[in-house]
């Protein structure tokens, strides 16, 4: 999964510094609000909220925005929206399978925006269940490298339930069962190892290798989907070599 993971890491770094920062901030804030509504505003008792806040802080979301989102979500402050999670399934160019995770207060708007982004960029919506079987929900933790070696990370997380550690170039990616995410994250903290994000994601079980043209088309489609305020995450089962990543910039 190296190519796909490196693409995700590159996109994450770019998102922090590019013009879409405001849009990314809004999605991270929405994540916090929903986590607080689902599990309460107490960080000690709500690991999902803890990780949502950690991710937002790493992306330089101001603390005031984070605090207000927790208060809105937990009911301590009025004004929170009633967000629903909806998953759309589809196909992109080169037969790439897509899971599009929306967090929205308007199902009709979300469906229309996902459908439009797909059809305008060489993709199409698929029936529920026709794509999701190609993905497994996993715990995914991104650890910045710094002075760390792969062995350092492995030693810290192996007994906590980690399945693999992938080298992404400037970071390590720790994969576990979704149910072991908290234990693995806690093991990293216990070893004094910092991490950028820890969350449950949909990881593809098989991948479609893309050439340069295919990669450009798929990246354009993913960008169009992520441009929607309702789309929270896009998961796809492609693989792109380092050479092609360089070529498409």
C-alpha positions in Angstrom: 0.0 0.0 0.0 3.1 2.3 -0.1 2.1 4.3 -3.2 -1.4 5.0 -1.9 -0.2 5.9 1.6 2.5 8.2 0.3 -0.1 9.9 -1.8 -2.3 10.4 1.3 0.7 11.7 3.2 1.7 14.1 0.5 -1.9 15.4 0.2 -2.1 15.9 4.0 1.1 18.0 4.0 -0.1 20.0 1.0 -3.5 20.6 2.5 -2.0 22.3 5.6 -0.3 24.9 3.5 -2.5 25.5 0.4 -5.5 27.7 -0.3 -8.0 25.1 0.9 -6.8 25.5 4.5 -10.1 27.0 5.5 -12.1 24.1 4.0 -9.9 21.6 5.8 -10.2 23.4 9.1 -14.0 23.2 8.7 -13.9 19.5 8.2 -11.6 18.9 11.2 -14.0 21.1 13.3 -17.0 19.1 12.1 -15.1 15.9 13.2 -14.6 17.3 16.7 -18.3 18.4 17.0 -19.6 14.9 15.9 -17.2 13.1 18.2 -18.2 15.3 21.2 -21.9 14.7 20.4 -21.4 10.9 20.1 -19.2 10.3 23.1 -19.4 13.5 25.3 -17.0 16.3 25.9 -14.7 14.5 28.4 -11.4 13.7 26.7 -10.5 11.1 29.2 -13.6 9.1 28.4 -13.8 9.8 24.7 -10.7 8.6 22.7 -12.3 9.5 19.4 -12.7 13.1 20.5 -9.1 13.1 21.8 -7.8 11.9 18.4 -10.0 14.4 16.5 -8.6 17.3 18.6 -5.0 16.0 18.2 -5.4 15.9 14.4 -6.9 19.4 14.4 -4.1 20.8 16.5 -1.4 19.2 14.2 -3.1 21.0 11.3 -2.8 24.3 13.3 -6.6 24.8 13.9 -6.9 27.5 16.6 -7.6 26.4 20.1 -10.7 28.7 20.4 -12.3 27.0 17.3 -11.6 23.6 18.8 -13.0 24.5 22.3 -16.2 25.9 20.7 -16.7 22.8 18.6 -16.4 20.6 21.7 -19.0 22.8 23.5 -21.4 22.8 20.6 -21.1 19.0 20.2 -21.5 18.2 23.9 -24.4 20.6 24.2 -22.6 23.0 26.5 -23.2 25.7 23.9 -26.0 26.1 21.4 -25.6 26.1 17.6 -24.5 22.6 16.7 -25.9 21.0 13.5 -27.3 17.5 13.4 -24.7 15.8 11.2 -25.3 12.3 9.7 -22.6 10.0 8.4 -23.5 8.6 4.9 -21.2 6.4 2.8 -21.5 6.5 -1.0 -19.8 3.9 -3.2 -18.6 4.4 -6.7 -16.0 3.8 -9.4 -13.5 6.2 -10.9 -11.3 6.1 -14.0 -9.3 2.9 -14.6 -11.9 1.0 -12.5 -10.7 2.4 -9.2 -13.1 1.7 -6.4 -14.2 4.6 -4.2 -15.8 4.9 -0.8 -17.0 8.5 -0.2 -17.7 9.3 3.5 -20.0 12.3 4.1 -20.8 14.1 7.3 -23.8 16.3 6.4 -26.9 18.0 7.7 -28.5 17.7 4.2 -28.6 14.2 2.6 -30.0 15.4 -0.7 -27.3 18.1 -1.1 -24.6 15.6 -0.3 -25.9 13.0 -2.7 -26.2 15.5 -5.5 -22.6 16.9 -5.0 -21.1 13.4 -4.9 -23.0 12.3 -8.0 -22.0 15.5 -9.9 -18.3 15.2 -8.9 -18.2 11.6 -10.1 -20.0 12.0 -13.4 -18.0 15.1 -14.4 -14.7 13.4 -13.7 -15.1 10.0 -15.4 -16.7 8.1 -12.5 -20.1 6.8 -11.5 -22.1 5.9 -8.4 -22.4 2.2 -7.6 -25.0 0.2 -5.7 -24.5 -0.1 -1.9 -22.3 -3.1 -1.1 -20.7 -3.3 -4.6 -17.5 -1.6 -3.6 -17.4 -1.6 0.2 -16.4 -5.3 0.3 -13.0 -4.3 -1.2 -12.2 -2.3 1.9 -11.6 -3.2 5.6 -12.0 -0.8 8.5 -8.6 -0.5 10.2 -6.8 1.7 12.8 -4.3 3.9 11.0 -1.8 6.0 12.9 0.7 8.4 11.2 4.0 8.9 13.1 6.4 11.6 11.9 9.9 10.1 11.5 12.2 12.5 13.1 15.0 10.4 14.6 12.9 7.3 14.8 13.6 4.0 13.1 11.0 1.5 11.9 12.3 -0.9 14.7 11.6 1.9 17.3 8.0 2.1 16.2 7.6 -1.7 15.9 9.0 -2.3 19.3 6.5 0.2 20.8 3.4 -1.1 19.2 3.7 -4.8 18.4 2.4 -6.1 21.7 -0.5 -3.6 21.6 -2.0 -5.2 18.5 -0.3 -3.4 15.6 -0.3 -5.5 12.4 2.2 -3.7 10.3 4.4 -0.5 10.1 4.8 1.1 6.6 7.6 3.5 5.7 6.0 6.5 4.0 9.2 8.4 3.5 8.9 11.2 6.0 6.5 9.3 8.3 5.6 5.8 9.5 2.1 4.4 9.1 1.0 2.0 11.8 -1.9 -0.3 10.9 -4.0 -2.3 13.4 -7.5 -3.7 13.7 -9.9 -0.7 14.3 -10.7 -2.1 17.8 -7.0 -2.0 18.7 -6.5 1.6 17.7 -6.7 3.0 21.2 -4.3 0.4 22.6 -1.8 1.0 19.9 -2.0 4.8 20.3 -1.6 4.5 24.0 1.4 2.3 23.5 3.0 4.9 21.3 2.3 7.6 24.0 3.8 5.3 26.7 7.0 5.0 24.6 7.2 8.8 24.3 6.5 8.7 20.5 4.6 11.6 19.0 2.0 11.0 16.3 0.2 13.2 13.7 -3.1 11.4 13.5 -4.9 8.3 14.8 -8.2 7.3 13.3 -10.2 4.4 11.9 -10.0 4.4 8.1 -11.1 2.1 5.2 -8.0 0.4 3.9 -8.3 -1.4 0.5 -7.6 -5.1 0.4 -6.6 -5.1 -3.3 -5.2 -2.3 -5.4 -5.3 -1.1 -9.0 -1.9 0.1 -10.3 -2.2 3.4 -12.2 -0.1 4.8 -15.1 0.5 8.6 -15.2 -2.6 9.4 -17.2 -4.8 7.3 -14.9 -3.2 8.8 -11.8 -4.0 12.4 -13.1 -7.6 11.5 -13.7 -8.1 9.8 -10.4 -6.4 12.6 -8.4 -8.6 15.1 -10.2 -11.7 13.2 -9.3 -10.7 12.8 -5.6 -10.0 16.6 -5.5 -13.4 17.3 -6.9 -15.1 15.0 -4.3 -13.1 16.6 -1.5 -14.1 20.0 -2.6 -17.6 19.4 -1.3 -18.1 20.6 2.2 -20.2 17.5 2.9 -17.4 15.0 2.0 -15.3 14.1 5.0 -13.1 11.4 3.6 -12.4 9.7 0.2 -11.0 6.1 0.3 -9.7 4.6 -3.0 -8.0 1.3 -4.0 -5.3 2.6 -6.4 -1.5 2.2 -6.2 0.9 4.8 -7.7 4.6 4.3 -8.0 7.1 6.9 -6.7 8.0 7.8 -10.3 4.5 8.5 -11.3 3.9 10.5 -8.0 6.9 12.7 -9.1 5.6 13.0 -12.6 2.1 14.2 -11.6 3.5 16.5 -8.9 
